[in-house]
Amino acid sequence: MKSHERAALLLCTATTLALPARAEDSSAGVRAQTVTVAGQRQAYQGDFRRLETPQAEQSIDAETLRAAGAVGLDRALDLSASVARQNNFGGLWNAFALRGFVGDENLPSNYLVNGFNAGRGFGGPRDLSGIETVEVLKGPRAALFGRGEPGGTVNLVTKRPTFRTAGELRLSAGRFDTYRVDADWTAPMADTVAVRVVGFAEDAGSFRDTVQTRKHGASPSLAWRIGPRSSLVYELEYSRQEIPFDRGVLAIGGELGRIPHSRFLGEPGDGPMKAGVLGHQFELQHDFSRDWSTLLGFTHRRTSLEGFSTEAELATNRQRLLVDGRTLTRQRRFRDYDATYQVLRGEVTGRFQLAGLRHRVMLGADADRFENDQVFLRARAPTLASNPSPAQQQAIDVFNPVYGSHPLPNPTPLTNRVETQKAVGLFVQDQIDLSDRLQLRVGARYDDYEQTLDDRAAGRVSALGTTRVSPQLGLVFLATDTLALYASYGENFRPLSGVDAGGRGFEPNQSASVEAGAKFALAGGAIEGTLAVFQVRQENILVVDDPGAFTLAAAGRARSRGLELVLQGELARGITVWVSYAYVDAKTANTFNDANFGVPVPAGTRLLNVPRHTLSLQLVRTLPLAARQLQLGGGVLHVGERPGEFTTRFMLPSYTVARAFAALELNRSTTLRLDLDNLFDATHYTNSFSALWVQPGPPRSVRASIALRF
């Protein structure tokens, strides 16, 4: 049976289970705690209903994340079909494209935490232990959020204290010797003070040979009701991870599957990469009246990444595998990366009447500083023309690997630099009720941006300063109480790292987006949906200016256009559904030389790792069983064929993976759960950078857990 046929069978079976009966309480089963502090707002959100926002958004709440078995950010973003996985730097960070566009491929994809920039550091893949909701905010958001990714923004909403005592301890064990513990406890310390402590620890093997990861972290927080109109929230983020650097498998002669998915092609003797995060976040909210409020915030986040790796050499004139089809030439690298992010911001929101029209305004300012300190060493083999020895090549037989065959070489300095980006921004947004049915949103942001690059190896300092205005315009027509039609336009910019041939910084990456769609509610509001079409154009992409000298310039252009459909809610009492589909056509718009290999890229070339079709489905049924609750659910993810290497014909095949789970409530405080991932053991590849760096997806796995609530 083919993978898509199996997927269809799973959905039909789940639907059959769901439709005959109606559960007494759709919220029962695996309960999700309410964690927001009463009255605490989210930054940059304003006072708008879903139908009044002229852009597509997806909010993935705790219950949906739990049903999907999402422990990390990548798994959560699989629920949004508009998001495509990208090269994840050997498993060391989160990288994704939203609506076809990715940010700087040499840095993790940026995401926000409670509206603060947080994803650009080196703290390892994001764990969701302290996260309540994952928001996928599509389209450029620079008019409010500032510098960001062109396709949209991912915002993580954290778990915060409540003024009632509750706790949960969850223990889980799964295939490949994977063990994890999660703890979550919140309680009031006084009438005006509450605390919350969230923590996790995980020791995990892998389907990959010799690969084992260890990680732990904690997210304590405190909420203080200063007065009837004021509140303060403090949150700390701490985590440590040990992850072997793993570039995955490879294609031989363009053919995948010639070696097992489990084959590790690095060196276990390198040991794990070590990643760490220590962050602090403060938010002070004060309500002046029912109509006016202010929110002040500050964050300081420091991340680090350090360790050795041995990985496939990509230069064709050094790679023996391209000659004999079995001997892989590798290079050894050492990285010592540190990043610090500081953001200070303030905003005022309010509403008033002017000339008979209602205005809802948001205005504010922010200042941020991002410091990226990189020390990078490398040892690589000479060209094949010099007939290097197996030891010089760090050679390994991909069909019969023997680790530790050669002494590990000592890498020599390649990069030693610190880049500092500083910016101050002012923003304003006004949504005007032109009539009972028609609303106009206008806004703009002004940024004064400065970038300094201190190349310590070359003894050279370069600087770039620029200003940008990012406008936005949106129109909403409330056709009925359950249907809104909208259109929007927005611009975005993102700084580029590095310097050109003259030692000057690059002009920022620019993008412009248009979007139109409909937001609607079905079944009396039980099901919410969005249908959107979009086009995003991007320019000033880094490309090779001179292939001989391999100097860079900001001269590339690309465009992405497509369609999205989202449905979520209750089909019937006790039956919830999640549907996310996206068609994305992302291509280059001009001819240029690839920034990584210097080869020509014709206009119309599809962008790396971006499928045209993606579909994510999830169905969950909650039903009574002997006076208790039983929850059954399943999901399907289909990812279409996509380029696996830029500028070549190497493609990653499409895949469909299915999952299922069952959760049984033994009593009010104890729940047992069983998860089955990749139910039909489908062979699949999630992302790549080249035919020699391909990440295989995991095979079928099972995980059992017990949750104890108190």
N, C-alpha and C positions, 0 to 999 in steps of 0.2 A: 504493500500500500504506500502511495506517495505521501510526502509530508503534508501537502495541502489537503489531501483527502482525510488524513488522520486528524488534522486540525478541525476540519468540518465535522467529522464524527464526534470529536470531543464537544464541540459547541452544541450539536444536536442533542447529545446525551445530557449535557448540563441543562439545556432548555427544557427537555422532557422532565428532568428532576424538578425543575423550578415551577413549572406552570400549574400542576394539578392542585396544589395546596396553597393556603395563605397562612403565614406565620402570625402569631399573636403580637410580636414586637419586633419590628425590623431593626431596631437598634441593639437587640440583645446579641448573645454570642460572645465574641471577643470584643470586649468593651474598650472604647477609646476615651481616655480621661479628657475633660474640658480643662484647658490649661492657661487660657489667657487671663490676664489681670483685668478686672472690670474697669471699663473706661479707657484702657490703654490702646492707642491707635497705632496703626502701621504707618511708617514714614512714606511720604509721597503718594498716599492712597486717596486722600480727600474724602468727601462725603458724597459717594455715588453708588447707586444701585448697579448691578451687573449690566442691565439693559442700557444704562446711560453712558457706558464707557465705549468710545468709538475705536476700540482695538480688540483683537482676539486675545483671550487669556484662558489659561487652564489652572485650576487650583486643585492640587492632589492632596487630599486631607489624610489624617493619620489612619483612618479606617481603610481607605483605599490602598495606602502604602502597605498596611499590614496584610490585606488580602492578596497583594502582589508579592509578598515575601521580600519586600525591598529593605535591605539592610544598608546598602550603599547608594550613592547618588546616581550612578550609572543605571542601576536597575529601576530606580524611580523614574528617570527620564525616558526609559523605554516605554512608559505609559503614554508619552506624548509623541505622536507620529511625526511631528514637525522637527524633532530632534534626532540627529544622526551621530552615531559614535565616530570619533576620530582617533588618530594615533595617540595612544595613552602613555607614551614615554616609558615603555617597558613595564607598565602597570603602576607607575609612580605618581600619576595624577589623573584628574578628570579632564577629558577633552571631548568637546561636542560641537557640532554645527547646528545652528538654529535657522530654519528656512534656507538651508544650503550654504550658509556662510559661517566660517570659523574665524576666531581671532588670530593672535600670534601663535603659530604652530610650535614655537620654541618656548612658550609659556603655557601653563594650565589655562583652560577656558575660565574667563572671569564669571563669577556669580556673586550675588549679594546675600548678606545675612541681615534680616530686618532692615533692608534698604541700604546697608553699608557695603561698599566694595570689599570682598574678602577672598575671592578665588584665585588671585594672581600669584599667590605665594607658592611655597614648595613643601607644604605640610603633609603630602600624601593624599590618596583618594579620600573623599569626604564620607565619613560615616554618618548615618542618620539617627544615631541614638538620641541626640538632643533636639531633633527636628520634629515639629508638629505638622507643618504643611510645606509642600514644594510648589511654588508658583512658577508657571511658564508664561512670561509676559512677552508676547510676540510683537515684532516690529520695533523700529528704533525708539528708544526711550530717552535719548540724550537731553530732550527739552526739560526733563525733570532730574533723571538720575545722573546726568553728566556723561563723561566718556565711557563708552561701552561697546559691546559687540553689535555688528550691523543687523543681524537677523532677529535680535530680541534679547531678553534678559531673563535669567533664572534667579529667583529670590527665595531664600530659605527662611521660614518663620520658625523661631525657636520655641521650645517648651518653656513656659514661664510659671512662676509660683501662683498658687491659688490659696484662697483663705478657707480651705477645708482640707482636712487631713486625708491623704490617699497615697497608696504606694503599690508598686508591682515589682516582683522579681521574676525574671524569665531565664530559664536554663534550656539550652538547645545543644543537640549533637547531630552530626550529619556524616555523610559519606566523605571519604578521604581524610578521616581523623580530624574533623572540624568540630570544635567545641567553643561555645560562647555563653557568656552571662551578661544580662542587662538588668540594671536596677534603676528605679525611678521612684522618688519619694518627695512629696510636697506637704507643707503644713504651715499654719499660722504660728508665729512666735509670740505675737501680741495682737492687740486689736488692729494695729496699723502696719504690722510687719509680717511678711510671709517669706518662706524660703523654699527652694527646690533643689534637689541634687539628682542629677542623671549621670550614670556612668556605665561603662562597658569594658569587657576584656574578651579577647578572642585569640585562640591558638588554632591555626588552620593549616592542614595539608593541602594538597592540590592534585588534580589529574595530571599536572605537569611534573615530570621526573625531577626529584631533588628540591622542588620548590615548596617552601613552607613560610607562612607569614605569622607574625605576632603583632598584636596591637592592643592598646588600652587607652582610655580617655575618660574625662569627666567634664560636666557642664553645670557647675553650681550657679545658682542665681538667687537674687534677693529683690523683693518688691516692698516699697515703703509708701504707704498712703500718707503723704505729708499733711494733707488737709482734705476737705471735701472737694476741692477742685484741682489738687496737685498730686502727682505720683512720680516716684523715681524707681527705675529698674536697673540693676547691675547684673551683668552676666560675665562669667569667665569661661573660656574655652581652652582645654588642655588635651593634647593627645600625643602619643608616641607610637610609631609604627616601624617594623623591621620587615622589609620586602625585598626578596632577591630581584635583581634587574633581569627582566625576561622579555626579549623581543619576539618570542613566539616561534612559529615554524616558518618554512619557506617553500616556495614553488621551484621545482626543478624543470628547466625548459618551459617555464610558464605553466606547469601542471602542479596543482595542489594535490595533497593526499599521498605523495610518494613516500613520506615518512609519517610515523604515527603522530597523532595529536599530542601525545604525552612527551615527545622528544624535546628535551632542553638542550639548547645549543650554546649556552654560556659556560661559565666555569663555576662550579660550586665553591671552589676555593676562594672566590672573591668575597664570599660572605654577603650578608644582606645590605641593602641601602637603608639608612636610618633617617626617618623624617619626623619632624616635631612641630607642634603648634602651641603657642601661648598667646591668648588674646583676651582683651578686656573691652567691654562695651557698656556704656552708660546712656540712658534715655530719661529725660525729664519732661513730663507733660504737665501743662497748666491750662485749664479752661477759664478764660476770662468771663464767658457767659455761655448761654446755650448756642450762640452763633459763632463765637470766636474762640480759637484754641491755638496754643503754640507747642512745638515739640523741639527740644534741643537734644543733640546727641554727640557722643564722642566715642571713637574706637581706636584701639591700638592693637595691632596683630603682628606677631613675629613668627616666621616660619624658617625651617632649615632642612637641608637635604645633603647627605654626605655618604660617600661610599664608592666602591670599585664596581666595574662591569666589564664583561667580555662579550662582544656582540659582532654580528656579521659586518664585514667591510662592504660598503656599497659602491666604491669606485671600481668601474669595470676593468681598468688596467691593473688592478691589484687582486681581483677576485678569482681564485683558482677554480671555484665551483663552475664558473662559466666556461671553463676549458674541459675539465674531466667529468663533471656532473656528479661528483661525490665529495670532493675535498673543499671544505668551507674555510676561506681565509677570514680571520677575525682580528679585531683591534681591541685593545684594552684601554679603558678610560677611568679617570678619577674625577669626581665632581664634589665641590664644596660650595653649595649655594645657600645664601641667606637673603631673606626679604623682610622688609618692615613696611607696614601700611598704617598710616594715621589719617583719620578723617574727623573733621569737626564740622557740624552742620546745624542749622536752625531753620525752622519754617513756621509760618503762620497761615492758618486756614480759617476761612470764615464765609459768611453769606450775607447779602444785603440786597435791598431793592433800589434800583436806579432807573428813572424814566419809565417806571411801570414794569421793568424787567428784573427777574431774579438773577443775581450773580453769585456763583460759588467760586471763590478765588483761593489760590495757594501761591504764596511767594516766600522766597527764602534765599539763603546763601550757604555755601559750604567751601571748605578748604581742605585739600588732601595732599599727602606726600607719600610717594612710593619709592622705596630704595631697593634696588636689585643688585646684589653683590655676588659675582660669579668668579670662581676659580676652577679652571677646567684643564686637566692634563690628559695627554693621549700618547699611546704607543701603537704604531701601525706598521704593517709590512711594507718593504720596498715594492716597486712595480714588478710585474711578472717578467718584464724584459730583463731584469737583473738576476733572474733565477734564484729567488730567495729560498731559504731552507724551510722545512716544516715548522721549526721553532720560531723563525722570524715571522712566519705567517700565523702563528698560533693556530695551526691547522687542526681541524677535527673532521673525522669521517662521519658524514651525516647519516649513513646507514649502519654504522657500527661505532658509535662514539666511545672514546676512552678519555675520561676527564683526568686532568693533571698530567697529561703526556709530556708537556713542556713546562719549563720554569716560567712563572708569571713575570712578564717584563715590567720594568718600572716606567710608568708614563712620564713624559716630559711636558713642561708648560706649553699651553696653547692659548688660553684665554685667562686674563686677569684684569677684571674691570668692575667698576661699580657705576650703575646708572641711576640717576635720581630724577623723578618726575614730580613736579609741583604744580598745583593749579588752584585757582580761586574762581568760583562760579556764582552767578546770580541767576535766579530763575523766577518766572511768573507764569501762572496759568489761570484762565478765567473761563468758566463754562456758563453760558448765558442761555436762559430760557426765552427763546424768541416767541414761543407760544406754548400752549399746553402740550403740544406734541413735538415741537421742533427745538433742538438745542444745538448751540454752536460752541465748540471748544477752540480757544486760541491760546497760544503760549510760546514762550521762547526762553532760551538760556544763553547767557553770555559767559564764556570761559576765557580766562587769561592763563595760558599754559607755558611752562618752562621746563626744558629737558637738558640735563647735563650728563655727559658721558666721560668718566675718568678712566682712560685706558692706561692702567698702571704698568702694563708690560711695555707699551710703546712710549710711556712718559708724555702722553698727549691728552689734553682736555678739550672737549668740544661742547658747544652749547647751542640750543635752539629755543627761541621764544616765539609764540604766536598767539593770536586770539581767534576765537570762533564764536559765531552765533548759530544756534541750532533751533530752528522754528518748528512748531507743530500746528496742525489745523485739523479739526474734526467736526463732523456734522452727524447728528443723531436724529432720526425721525421715529418717534414712538407710535407706530401704526395702530397698535392695540396695547392692552395691558400686558400681553404676553409675546409681543413681536416688536422688535426694533430693527430698523435698517440704518446702516451707518457707512460713512466713508472717512478716510483720514489720510493725511500726508505728514511725514516727519523726516528730519535729517539727523545724521549721527556722525560722530568722528571718534577715532581711536588713535592714540599715539603709536608710532612705530619705533622699535628699538634699533640701535646701531647707527652707523654713519656711512656716508657715501664715499666715493673715491677721493674727494677733497677734504675728508674729515668733518663734514657737516652733517647735522641731523636731518632726518627726513620730514617732509611735510606729512601731517597726519593722514591716515586712511579716512576717506570720506564716503558716506553712503546716503541714499535718499530712497524712501519707501512710500508707495501708495498702496492702500488697502481698502476694500469694500466688502460688506457682508451683511448678514442677518443674525441677530440673536433672538432666540425664541424659547418658550416654555411649552411643554406638552403635558397631557394628563393632569390638568389642574395645577401645574407648576411642579409636579413630582419629577419631571425630566427636563433638564436644561440642555440647550444646544446652541452651537455656533457654526455657521457656514461662511467661509471667507475666501476671497481671492486676493492675491497680492503680487506685487513686483518690487524687487529691491535692486538698486543699481549701486555698484561699489567702484571706487577709483582710488588711485594712489596705493595700489598693492605692490609690495616689494618684489622686484624682479632683478635679473642679472642685466646690468648695463653693458658691461664689456666681458664676453665669455672668456677672452684670453687672460685678463687680469682678475676675473671673477669679482668685479666690483658691482655694487647694488645701486638701484635707483627706485624711486616710488613712481612707477609708470604703468602698472597693470590695471586692467579694468575687468569687471565681471558683472553678470546680472543673474538674478534668480526670480523665477515666477512660478506660481502654483495655486493650489486649492487645498483647503483644509475643512474637515468636518469633525465636530466633536459632539457627542451625546453622553450625558451622565445623569444618573438618578435612579428612581424606583420604577421598575416596570409594573410591579404590584407589591402589595404589602409583603415585606420580607425578601424581596427580589431586587437586587441592585444591578445596574449595568453600566459599563464604561466602554465607549467606542471612540477611537481616535484614528482618523485616516488623513493622510497627506500625500498630495502629488507635488513634487518639487522638481523643477527643471532648472538646474544651476550650471552655468557655463561661463567660460571666459568670453570677453567682449572685444578684445583686440589681440593682436599677435605680439608675443614677447618671449624672452628667454626665461626658463624656469629658474627660480631663485635658489633651488637646492642642487640642481645638476647642470644648469646652464644650457640645457637643450631647448630647441625652439618649441614653443607652444602655439599652435594655430588658434585663431579665433574660433569659438564654438566648441572648445574642448570641455568635456564634462569635469566638474570639480571632484576632487578625491573624496571617496567614502560617502558620497551623497547618493542614495537611491532615488529613483523617480517615484516609487510607490512604497509606502509603509502603512501598516495597519496594526493597531493594538486593540485587543478586545479583552474584556474581563466581565464575568458573570458570577454573582454570589447569591446564594439562597440561604436564608436563616429560617429554621423550622423547629417546632417543639419536639422533644423526644423524652418521654417519661418525666414530664414536669421540668425538664432541663432544656437547654438549647443546643442544637447541632447546626453548624455552619458548613456548607459545602460550596466550593467555588472552583473556578478554572479560568485560564486565560490563554490567549494565543497572540504571538508576535510574528508578523510577516515583514521581512525586510527584502526589498528587491535587489536585483543585480546592480553593482556599482563599481566604479573604477577603483582598482586596488593599487594603482601606481600612476602618478600623474604623467601624462604625455605618452603613455604606451597603451597597448591593447590588453594588458593584464587586468582581468576583472575578478572581483570577488563574487561568487555565485549567490543567488538569492537563497533565502532560507525561511523556514517556518518552524518555530518551536512552541510547544504547548506545555502548560503546567496545570497542576491541580492541587487542592488542599482540602482538608477536613479538620474542623475544630469542634471539640466536644466539651461542653461545660459540665464538669463533674458536680460542682456545687457553686455557690455564689462567689467563692474565692479561688477556685482552681479550674483551669482550662488546659486540656491536652490538645495538641495540634500536630498534624502530619503534613509535610509539604513534599510534593514530587515535582522536580524541575526537569525540563527537557524530557517530557513524558515518553516520547517515541524515540529518544536517543538519536536525534537528528544531527548529522555532521554539519557544522556551520563555522563561519569565520566572521568575527564581529567588526574588525577594522584592520587597516594596514597602513604602512608608509611606502613600502616598496615590495617587490616580489620576494625579497629576502627578510622582511620584517612583517609578518602576518600573524595576527592574534587569533588563535582558534577559540571557539566557544566551548564551554564545558559540556561533557556528556551527561547522561541521565544521572540524577542524584536524588537522595532522599534526606530529609531533615525532620527530626522529631523534637518537640519542645513542650515544656510545661510552664505555665504562667501562674504565679501565686499572687493574688491581690490582697491587700490589707489596708 
